[in-house]
């Protein structure tokens, strides 16, 4: 998957359309694992050898051999089996360069899937309603050689599909971990063996096996899409997703990283767990996001940053006695229950300063 910090540009979709008839639930539905969260049932439907990709309340999964492009990235170079473009703002393949420039570029992938925000969650397509993994989808019949667009009001997205493998991707549609973390209702209780951390009048709990670290740098080379270091690595003709290595990192922002990050330092990644806590400093203060949604966490008030709706939940929390908010980043992996437990563990502490575990 491509997750690069470049400008995203995309071409017209390929000529081959989805094969098959009307939208139907996956034939493997009998083997789907579900998990219950207040208000909905989530299907865990990522096939073996595939990687989940989150955008806002929606999740789709694609084979590890596919590329994934995000806003601000350009997908080009070689011809992968498929491309998933997430919220593109420009044409999707090779930057939309003029035909003369594109003459030497590789052909686009045979299958391209594009997920975009849906303008108005009450929107309906002209097609019929069908349920895919407990999610209602509105769309037309699928015709060979024809690009189709389906709408998913409950997840706030529309999905454009074209190519021979697009139905397989559509059948992985489900609620994202983010939707589960922010769902209404009671949160899971904090397990008694979890570690508690206190930082600047704020306490939170994390699994006991997660190591704790600190940094003072306002900016440094790290992955901004997935925590836990879950890289997608290709070994000749074999692609593997490295194990998740979640940790808890406390950042004081008292200095700034002045070096440069090597090209492609972020590589390719998959959603992972982990927590990053940024307390900020008078030199490099934390500020509330320009776009966000208010959240009540017991006696605390917080704002969810809606400008970044990918694989990390970013929350700004107002802790007692602080003039600036504390930024909390929580990795979104699996069904979201673990991240939900961490989020709802946030509470005012006894006033201790500096990260510690107890």
Secondary structure, 3 states (H helix, E strand, C coil): CCCCCCCCCECCCCCCCCCCCCCCCCCCHHHCEEEEECCEEEEECCCCCEEEEEECCEEEEEECCCEEECCCCCECCCCCCEEEEECCCCCEEHHHCCHHHHCCCCCCCCEEEEEEECCCCCCCCCCEEEEECCEEEEECCCCCCCCEEEEECCCCEEEEEECCCHHHHHCCCEECHHHHHCCCCCCCCCCCCCEEEEECCEEEEECCCCEEEEEEECCCCCCCCCCCCCEEEEECCEEEECCCCCEEEEEEEEECCCCCCCCCCCCCECCCCCEEEECCCCCCCCCCCCCEEEEEECCEEEEEECCCCCCEEEEEEECCCCCCCEEEEEECCCCCHHHHHHHCCCEECCCCCCCCEC
